[in-house]
Amino acid sequence: MKKNGGFTLIEVVIAISIFALLGFGCYKVVHGLSLARDRVSKNSEELRQFVRAINIINDDFSQLSTRKILSDAGHSAPAFDTQGDYLVEFSRIGVRNPLMAKRAKVVRIAYQFEKEIDTHELENLDDAQNTIVGDGKQGYLIRYDWPVLDRGNNDPPGTKLLLAGVKGLELEYMDQNKKWVSSWPPTDSQNNSTSQDLPYAIKIKLDTVKYGLLERLFAIRKLPKS
């Protein structure tokens, strides 16, 4: 009498258990790879945003202009000013205009440090920036720009988020005496000359949650011969 070639119940149960263990192991591997990919993608995006912000700051400070403006109140404001409503406000040239819009070749820029922001007030906030802001990071570096220099009509500025997760931001400026000052124009009575329209160098200390303390030095123009 021939025996049946099938599997016994115990063999079937063992085979199912082995396949279940293999399937669970594969799931854990795939899930781990997915989490790692998401972390790498998030870190890459945060690094991209950080590099983008530094490049914009570098571009702004390398294109400073001595053009003074009329403020909203109709008063003359310095070309480079840290004593107004913003952390720093300045005129700059070299802004790209690919659409040939009607605007001045010199624009007004301002930076501000805010602990909290309303994202609805910001322009061009892409999905990546929304995600970074949504992570609960506080401390934001905001960039403002005005399409016209003389703001007699209270023209509202364009507002853009440069960087999130900023713990602190300090700026120092070198005057013609090679001294670092914390505000501009210098308040020293000996520095009230037109040669002080722009600082000779700018030092920025940017303290971030992700990357720690970053210091950058921007050379603006040559010091006068002593």
WOKA-V356963 format. One record per residue. N is the residue number from 1. D_CENTER is the distance of its C-alpha to the mean C-alpha in Angstrom with 1 decimal. Layout:
BEGIN
N,D_CENTER
N,D_CENTER
END
This chain:
BEGIN
1,83.4
2,79.8
3,76.8
4,73.8
5,70.8
6,68.2
7,65.9
8,66.9
9,64.9
10,63.7
11,62.4
12,60.5
13,58.9
14,57.9
15,56.5
16,54.4
17,53.1
18,52.1
19,50.3
20,48.5
21,47.4
22,46.2
23,44.3
24,42.6
25,41.7
26,40.2
27,38.2
28,36.8
29,35.8
30,34.2
31,32.4
32,31.1
33,29.9
34,28.2
35,26.3
36,25.4
37,24.1
38,22.0
39,20.5
40,19.9
41,18.3
42,16.0
43,15.1
44,14.7
45,12.3
46,10.1
47,10.4
48,9.8
49,6.4
50,5.8
51,7.9
52,6.6
53,3.5
54,6.6
55,8.8
56,7.8
57,8.2
58,11.3
59,12.5
60,12.5
61,14.2
62,16.6
63,17.9
64,18.8
65,21.9
66,24.7
67,25.2
68,25.8
69,25.6
70,27.5
71,25.7
72,26.3
73,29.4
74,30.7
75,30.3
76,29.2
77,25.7
78,24.7
79,22.8
80,20.3
81,20.4
82,19.1
83,22.1
84,21.4
85,19.7
86,16.1
87,14.6
88,14.9
89,16.2
90,17.4
91,19.1
92,18.1
93,20.0
94,19.6
95,17.6
96,18.8
97,21.3
98,22.7
99,24.4
100,26.1
101,25.2
102,27.1
103,24.7
104,24.7
105,23.7
106,21.9
107,19.2
108,17.8
109,14.1
110,13.0
111,10.2
112,11.0
113,10.7
114,12.3
115,14.0
116,14.7
117,13.9
118,16.0
119,14.4
120,17.4
121,16.3
122,13.1
123,13.6
124,13.1
125,11.8
126,13.0
127,14.9
128,12.5
129,9.9
130,13.2
131,14.3
132,11.6
133,12.0
134,15.7
135,15.9
136,16.2
137,13.2
138,13.1
139,10.9
140,8.0
141,6.0
142,7.4
143,8.3
144,12.0
145,14.4
146,18.2
147,20.4
148,23.2
149,23.4
150,26.3
151,25.5
152,29.0
153,28.7
154,25.8
155,23.7
156,20.7
157,17.3
158,15.0
159,12.2
160,8.9
161,6.3
162,2.7
163,3.0
164,6.8
165,9.5
166,9.0
167,12.6
168,12.7
169,11.7
170,14.6
171,15.3
172,18.8
173,20.6
174,23.7
175,26.7
176,29.7
177,31.4
178,28.9
179,27.9
180,24.5
181,24.1
182,21.7
183,21.9
184,22.6
185,25.1
186,27.1
187,29.6
188,32.2
189,35.2
190,35.6
191,32.3
192,33.0
193,33.5
194,31.8
195,30.7
196,28.0
197,26.1
198,23.2
199,22.5
200,23.7
201,20.7
202,17.5
203,16.6
204,13.3
205,13.4
206,10.4
207,12.0
208,10.6
209,12.9
210,12.6
211,12.7
212,14.3
213,14.3
214,12.8
215,14.5
216,14.2
217,16.9
218,16.9
219,20.5
220,20.9
221,24.7
222,27.9
223,29.5
224,32.9
225,36.0
226,37.7
END
